[in-house]
């Protein structure tokens, strides 16, 4: 199921923010009428003429943006890397961006403990795997922190 909300600026709808519950992702799309005005209100994170306004930036794809944001912040605010950060890429992201904070979920698929399933009632999207849930595991948290600390030492 996708839920959306209107985003207003100066009492004008500039776009829509949507949450895709099945994919656990949010998306922002500008209102075409607002785009025609040419007001680039978020040139780094959601440029009027860029693909980034429609999709999240995952893991190492975000390194150039994180470098730029950290440079612009110049120590005044802390930039936090998230969305796709894991034990395989956290050290590289830290090394190449110098961001001081990270958000990661460290989740792994686990068998659901659900004992009854009604095939005509969906907990997510129709056809989605409802016998598996994603849980944060101590092993992945430890591995991610160890990977980060190994590069920082």
C-alpha positions as CSV (number, residue, x, y, z in Angstrom):
1,X,0.0,0.0,0.0
2,X,1.3,3.4,-0.9
3,X,0.3,6.4,1.2
4,X,1.0,10.0,0.1
5,X,0.8,13.5,1.5
6,X,0.8,16.9,-0.1
7,X,3.9,19.1,0.5
8,X,3.1,22.8,0.8
9,X,5.4,25.8,0.6
10,X,4.0,29.3,0.9
11,X,0.4,27.8,0.7
12,X,1.2,26.1,-2.6
13,X,1.4,22.4,-3.3
14,X,5.0,21.9,-4.5
15,X,4.9,18.1,-4.6
16,X,3.8,14.8,-3.1
17,X,5.7,12.6,-0.6
18,X,4.8,9.0,-0.8
19,X,5.5,6.0,1.5
20,X,5.6,2.6,-0.1
21,X,4.9,0.3,2.9
22,X,5.9,-2.9,1.0
23,X,9.3,-1.6,-0.1
24,X,9.8,0.6,3.0
25,X,10.8,3.5,0.9
26,X,9.7,7.1,0.5
27,X,9.6,9.0,-2.7
28,X,9.2,12.7,-3.4
29,X,7.8,14.0,-6.7
30,X,7.5,17.7,-7.6
31,X,4.1,19.1,-8.8
32,X,4.6,19.8,-12.5
33,X,3.0,23.3,-12.1
34,X,5.6,24.1,-9.5
35,X,8.5,22.9,-11.7
36,X,7.4,25.3,-14.4
37,X,8.2,28.2,-12.0
38,X,11.9,27.2,-12.0
39,X,12.3,27.7,-8.2
40,X,15.0,25.2,-7.2
41,X,14.3,25.0,-3.5
42,X,16.5,21.9,-2.8
43,X,19.2,21.8,-5.4
44,X,21.3,19.2,-3.7
45,X,18.8,16.7,-2.4
46,X,15.9,17.1,-4.8
47,X,16.9,19.2,-7.8
48,X,14.1,20.1,-10.2
49,X,15.9,18.6,-13.2
50,X,17.4,15.5,-11.5
51,X,16.5,11.9,-11.0
52,X,17.3,12.2,-7.3
53,X,14.0,13.9,-6.7
54,X,12.3,10.5,-7.4
55,X,14.5,7.9,-5.9
56,X,16.5,7.4,-2.7
57,X,20.3,7.3,-2.8
58,X,21.6,3.9,-1.7
59,X,24.8,3.1,0.1
60,X,27.9,3.9,-1.9
61,X,25.9,5.8,-4.5
62,X,25.5,8.5,-1.9
63,X,29.3,9.1,-1.4
64,X,29.5,12.2,-3.8
65,X,26.4,13.8,-2.2
66,X,27.6,13.0,1.4
67,X,31.0,14.6,0.5
68,X,29.4,17.7,-0.7
69,X,26.9,18.0,2.2
70,X,29.7,17.5,4.7
71,X,31.8,20.1,3.0
72,X,28.8,22.6,3.0
73,X,28.0,21.8,6.6
74,X,31.6,22.8,7.6
75,X,31.2,21.5,11.1
76,X,28.0,23.6,11.8
77,X,25.8,20.5,11.6
78,X,26.4,16.8,11.7
79,X,25.7,14.9,8.5
80,X,24.3,11.3,9.0
81,X,24.7,8.7,6.4
82,X,21.9,6.2,6.1
83,X,19.8,4.2,3.5
84,X,21.8,1.3,2.4
85,X,24.7,1.5,4.9
86,X,25.9,-1.9,6.0
87,X,29.0,-3.8,7.1
88,X,30.2,-4.1,3.5
89,X,30.3,-0.4,2.8
90,X,30.4,1.6,6.0
91,X,34.2,1.9,6.2
92,X,34.4,3.1,2.6
93,X,31.6,5.7,3.2
94,X,33.4,6.9,6.3
95,X,36.8,7.1,4.7
96,X,35.6,8.9,1.6
97,X,33.1,11.3,3.2
98,X,34.3,11.9,6.7
99,X,30.7,12.0,7.9
100,X,30.5,11.6,11.7
101,X,27.3,9.6,12.1
102,X,25.6,6.6,10.6
103,X,22.2,5.0,10.6
104,X,21.8,1.4,9.6
105,X,19.2,-1.3,10.3
106,X,21.4,-4.5,10.2
107,X,18.4,-6.6,9.4
108,X,18.2,-10.2,8.3
109,X,15.3,-12.3,7.1
110,X,13.8,-14.4,9.8
111,X,10.9,-16.9,9.7
112,X,7.7,-15.3,11.0
113,X,6.1,-16.9,14.1
114,X,2.6,-16.4,12.6
115,X,0.6,-19.5,13.0
116,X,-2.4,-18.7,10.9
117,X,-2.7,-16.9,7.6
118,X,-5.9,-15.9,5.8
119,X,-5.0,-16.0,2.1
120,X,-7.6,-13.3,1.4
121,X,-6.2,-10.8,3.9
122,X,-2.8,-9.1,3.1
123,X,-0.4,-7.7,5.7
124,X,1.4,-5.9,2.9
125,X,1.1,-6.0,-0.9
126,X,-0.7,-8.9,-2.6
127,X,1.7,-11.7,-3.3
128,X,4.3,-10.4,-0.8
129,X,6.1,-13.0,1.3
130,X,4.3,-12.9,4.7
131,X,6.1,-15.9,6.2
132,X,9.4,-13.9,6.5
133,X,10.1,-10.8,8.6
134,X,13.2,-8.6,8.7
135,X,14.8,-8.3,12.1
136,X,17.9,-6.5,13.3
137,X,20.4,-9.0,14.5
138,X,23.2,-8.6,17.0
139,X,25.6,-10.3,14.5
140,X,25.0,-7.7,11.8
141,X,25.2,-4.8,14.3
142,X,28.5,-6.1,15.6
143,X,29.9,-6.7,12.1
144,X,28.9,-3.2,11.0
145,X,30.4,-1.5,14.0
146,X,33.6,-3.6,13.8
147,X,33.9,-2.7,10.1
148,X,33.6,1.0,11.0
149,X,36.0,0.9,13.9
150,X,38.6,-1.1,11.9
151,X,38.8,1.7,9.4
152,X,38.9,4.5,12.0
153,X,41.7,2.9,14.1
